[in-house]
Amino acid sequence: MPIRVTVWGENVHEHKNATVARIYPTGMHTCIADALNQDARLVARTATLDQPEHGLTKEVLDQTDVLTWWGHCAHGKVDDAIVDRVQERVLQGMGLIVLHSGHFAKIFKRLLGTSCALTWREVGERERLWVCNPGHPIVQGLPRSITIPNEEMYGEPFGIPNPDEVVLVSWFEGGEVFRSGCTFTRGAGKIFYFRPGHETYPTYHIPEIQQIIRNAVAWAAPAGAAWRDVLNAPNAKNPPETIRTPDPNAHGESAGGGGFR
C-alpha cells in the first residue's frame, strides 16, 4: 500500500505576490506534491485554505497517512474546528510535517503547547543546513550539509519543547544558528518540523530539500492501524480473566471512570 499524503498550503502568496507566482506558478503545494509523487512509495494530493473545510474534510483526513502543512499569512483564518479534526487524527497516528512558517500554525502550537516563537530576518542570506544525525531515516541519501543560496533567517531561541530528536541544524550568513529539523511525538502521531521554505525563494525546487521531505513523509507514516483515544473506550465489564471475589462495595454503573471515591 502506498503512503497517502495530503499536501496542505495556504495558496495565498501565490495569488498576491508576483515573485511567488513566478517561482511557483501552480502553487507551492503543487510543487511539493509533485516532488513527493516522484517516490513510488508515496501518493500525494493537495488541499488549500480556500476550499470547503480548507480541503481537510473528515473523509480526506481519514484517507491521509501523512499531512504536510505550509502556512504564513493566514494562520488566523484556519477554522478551529478543522484544527480540532487534524489534532485528533495526529493523536490517532497520522504523521504531520510542518514546513517553514508553519511553526506559527494553530495546529503546531496546539500540539506542542508552547509559543513556537523565534527570531527572524528576511534579507535573502546564505544558509548552510547541516545533518547532525546522519543515521536518521529523514536524512538518508544526503551530503553532510546543503547550501541554500538565499533564504529567510530563523534564529534561536526557538520557543518549542525539547524535541525528541534534532536531525538538522542551520547556520546563516549573518551568524545565527537554528534547530531546523526537529521531531516530536504526540499520541501515536509523529511530527517533523522542517525550517527552509520562504515563499519568495525557490527552496522547494532544490533536489535535496525535496528528498528531505520525501524521507520525512516515509518516516512519519503510521506503522499500523489508527490508535483510538482510550478516553472513548467503553466500560470493560467483561474481563478476560475471572474475578473470583468482586468487591460488593464497588461503585455502581452510574459512576464515572476509575479512581477513588
C-alpha positions as CSV (number, residue, x, y, z in Angstrom):
1,M,0.0,0.0,0.0
2,P,1.4,3.4,-0.9
3,I,1.6,6.1,1.8
4,R,-1.2,8.6,1.2
5,V,-0.1,12.2,1.6
6,T,-2.2,15.4,1.7
7,V,-0.1,18.5,1.0
8,W,-1.8,21.5,2.6
9,G,-0.9,25.1,1.6
10,E,-2.5,28.5,2.2
11,N,-2.2,29.3,-1.5
12,V,-2.4,33.0,-0.7
13,H,1.0,34.4,-1.6
14,E,0.9,32.8,-5.0
15,H,-2.1,35.0,-5.9
16,K,-0.8,38.2,-4.3
17,N,2.9,38.3,-4.9
18,A,4.3,38.3,-8.5
19,T,7.6,36.9,-7.3
20,V,6.0,33.9,-5.6
21,A,3.7,33.4,-8.6
22,R,6.7,33.3,-10.9
23,I,8.7,30.8,-8.8
24,Y,5.6,28.6,-8.1
25,P,3.2,29.2,-10.9
26,T,1.0,26.3,-9.8
27,G,1.5,26.9,-6.1
28,M,4.0,25.8,-3.5
29,H,1.6,23.0,-2.5
30,T,1.7,21.6,-6.1
31,C,5.5,21.8,-6.3
32,I,5.8,19.8,-3.0
33,A,3.2,17.3,-4.1
34,D,4.9,16.8,-7.4
35,A,8.2,16.2,-5.6
36,L,6.6,13.6,-3.3
37,N,5.0,11.8,-6.2
38,Q,8.5,11.1,-7.6
39,D,8.7,8.4,-4.9
40,A,6.9,5.2,-5.8
41,R,6.1,4.7,-2.1
42,L,4.0,7.9,-1.9
43,V,0.8,9.1,-3.4
44,A,0.3,12.9,-2.8
45,R,-2.7,15.2,-3.3
46,T,-3.2,18.8,-2.4
47,A,-5.6,20.8,-0.3
48,T,-5.8,24.6,0.2
49,L,-7.2,27.2,2.6
50,D,-9.9,28.4,0.2
51,Q,-11.5,25.0,-0.4
52,P,-14.6,24.0,1.6
53,E,-13.4,22.9,5.1
54,H,-9.9,24.0,3.9
55,G,-9.8,20.8,1.9
56,L,-9.5,18.8,5.1
57,T,-12.8,17.1,5.4
58,K,-13.2,14.1,7.6
59,E,-13.2,11.9,4.6
60,V,-9.9,13.4,3.3
61,L,-8.2,13.1,6.7
62,D,-9.4,9.5,7.2
63,Q,-7.6,8.7,3.9
64,T,-4.4,10.6,4.8
65,D,-1.4,8.8,6.3
66,V,0.7,12.0,6.4
67,L,-0.3,15.6,6.2
68,T,2.2,18.3,5.2
69,W,1.5,21.9,6.3
70,W,2.7,25.2,4.9
71,G,1.2,28.4,6.2
72,H,2.2,32.0,6.8
73,C,-0.1,35.0,6.4
74,A,-3.4,33.4,7.1
75,H,-2.9,31.3,10.3
76,G,-5.8,33.1,11.9
77,K,-8.2,32.1,9.1
78,V,-7.9,28.4,9.7
79,D,-11.1,27.3,11.4
80,D,-10.6,25.9,14.9
81,A,-13.0,23.0,14.1
82,I,-10.5,21.9,11.4
83,V,-7.6,22.3,13.8
84,D,-9.5,20.0,16.2
85,R,-10.1,17.5,13.5
86,V,-6.4,17.4,12.4
87,Q,-5.2,17.2,16.1
88,E,-7.5,14.2,16.6
89,R,-6.0,12.4,13.6
90,V,-2.4,13.1,14.6
91,L,-3.1,11.7,18.1
92,Q,-4.6,8.6,16.3
93,G,-1.4,8.2,14.3
94,M,-1.4,10.4,11.2
95,G,2.0,11.9,10.6
96,L,2.4,15.7,10.4
97,I,5.2,17.6,8.5
98,V,5.2,21.3,9.4
99,L,7.1,23.5,7.0
100,H,8.9,26.8,7.4
101,S,6.5,29.5,8.8
102,G,4.0,26.7,9.7
103,H,5.8,27.0,13.1
104,F,3.1,29.6,13.9
105,A,0.2,27.4,12.6
106,K,-2.6,26.8,15.0
107,I,-2.2,23.0,14.8
108,F,1.6,23.1,15.5
109,K,1.2,25.4,18.5
110,R,-1.7,23.4,19.8
111,L,0.2,20.1,19.6
112,L,3.4,21.5,21.1
113,G,1.7,23.6,23.7
114,T,4.2,26.5,23.5
115,S,4.6,29.8,21.7
116,C,6.8,28.4,18.9
117,A,8.2,31.9,18.6
118,L,11.6,32.6,17.1
119,T,13.9,35.4,15.8
120,W,13.9,36.1,12.1
121,R,15.5,38.3,9.4
122,E,14.5,38.4,5.7
123,V,17.4,39.6,3.5
124,G,18.0,36.6,1.4
125,E,21.2,35.4,3.1
126,R,23.0,32.1,2.5
127,E,22.0,29.2,4.7
128,R,24.1,26.1,5.3
129,L,21.9,23.2,6.5
130,W,23.9,20.6,8.5
131,V,23.0,17.0,9.0
132,C,23.6,16.4,12.7
133,N,22.2,12.9,13.0
134,P,23.4,11.0,9.9
135,G,21.8,7.7,10.9
136,H,18.3,9.1,11.0
137,P,15.9,8.0,8.2
138,I,15.0,11.6,7.4
139,V,18.5,12.4,6.1
140,Q,19.3,9.3,4.2
141,G,20.9,9.9,0.8
142,L,22.1,13.4,1.8
143,P,25.5,15.0,2.0
144,R,26.9,16.3,5.3
145,S,25.5,19.8,4.5
146,I,23.3,21.6,2.0
147,T,23.8,25.1,0.9
148,I,20.7,27.2,0.2
149,P,21.8,30.3,-1.7
150,N,19.1,32.6,-0.4
151,E,16.7,32.1,2.5
152,E,14.9,33.8,5.3
153,M,16.8,33.6,8.6
154,Y,15.2,31.9,11.6
155,G,17.3,32.1,14.8
156,E,17.3,30.9,18.3
157,P,15.8,30.9,20.8
158,F,13.0,28.8,19.3
159,G,10.1,28.5,21.7
160,I,9.4,24.8,21.4
161,P,9.6,22.0,23.9
162,N,12.8,19.9,23.8
163,P,12.4,17.8,20.6
164,D,12.6,14.1,20.6
165,E,15.4,14.4,18.1
166,V,17.3,17.2,16.4
167,V,18.1,15.9,12.9
168,L,19.2,19.1,11.1
169,V,20.7,22.5,12.2
170,S,21.2,25.6,10.2
171,W,23.9,28.2,10.1
172,F,23.1,31.6,8.4
173,E,25.4,34.1,6.7
174,G,24.6,36.6,9.4
175,G,25.9,34.2,12.1
176,E,22.7,32.8,13.7
177,V,22.1,29.1,14.1
178,F,18.7,27.3,14.3
179,R,17.3,23.8,15.0
180,S,15.9,23.4,11.5
181,G,14.8,19.7,11.6
182,C,13.1,18.5,14.8
183,T,11.0,15.5,15.6
184,F,8.2,15.2,18.1
185,T,5.6,12.5,19.1
186,R,2.1,13.4,20.2
187,G,-0.2,10.4,21.0
188,A,0.5,7.9,18.2
189,G,1.5,10.6,15.7
190,K,5.0,11.5,14.5
191,I,5.7,15.2,13.8
192,F,8.6,16.7,11.9
193,Y,9.3,20.4,11.8
194,F,11.4,21.4,8.8
195,R,12.5,25.1,8.6
196,P,13.5,26.0,4.9
197,G,10.9,27.2,2.5
198,H,10.3,31.0,2.4
199,E,7.9,31.8,-0.4
200,T,10.0,34.3,-2.4
201,Y,12.9,31.8,-2.9
202,P,12.9,28.6,-5.0
203,T,13.7,26.4,-2.0
204,Y,11.2,23.7,-2.7
205,H,12.8,23.2,-6.2
206,I,16.1,22.2,-4.6
207,P,16.5,18.4,-5.0
208,E,18.0,17.8,-1.6
209,I,15.1,19.7,0.1
210,Q,12.7,17.6,-1.8
211,Q,14.5,14.5,-0.7
212,I,14.3,15.5,3.0
213,I,10.5,16.0,2.7
214,R,10.1,12.6,0.9
215,N,12.2,10.9,3.6
216,A,10.2,12.7,6.4
217,V,6.9,11.6,5.0
218,A,8.1,7.9,4.9
219,W,9.4,8.3,8.4
220,A,6.1,9.8,9.8
221,A,3.8,7.4,8.2
222,P,1.8,5.3,10.7
223,A,3.2,1.8,11.2
224,G,-0.2,0.2,11.9
225,A,-3.9,0.8,12.3
226,A,-5.1,4.1,13.7
227,W,-4.9,4.3,17.5
228,R,-8.1,5.4,19.1
229,D,-8.3,7.6,22.2
230,V,-8.6,5.4,25.2
231,L,-10.9,8.0,26.8
232,N,-13.5,6.9,24.3
233,A,-13.2,3.3,25.3
234,P,-16.3,1.7,26.9
235,N,-16.5,0.3,30.5
236,A,-14.7,-3.1,30.4
237,K,-17.5,-5.1,32.0
238,N,-16.3,-8.4,30.7
239,P,-12.7,-9.1,31.9
240,P,-10.6,-11.6,30.1
241,E,-10.0,-13.5,33.4
242,T,-12.4,-14.5,36.0
243,I,-12.5,-12.2,39.1
244,R,-13.1,-14.6,41.9
245,T,-14.1,-12.1,44.6
246,P,-15.7,-9.0,43.2
247,D,-15.9,-6.1,45.6
248,P,-19.5,-5.7,46.7
249,N,-18.8,-2.1,47.7
250,A,-17.5,-1.1,44.2
251,H,-19.3,1.9,42.8
252,G,-22.3,1.3,40.6
253,E,-22.8,1.7,36.9
254,S,-23.9,5.3,37.2
255,A,-20.5,6.4,38.5
256,G,-17.8,7.6,36.2
257,G,-14.4,6.2,35.4
258,G,-11.8,4.8,37.8
259,G,-10.3,6.4,40.8
260,F,-11.0,6.8,44.4
261,R,-14.4,8.0,45.6
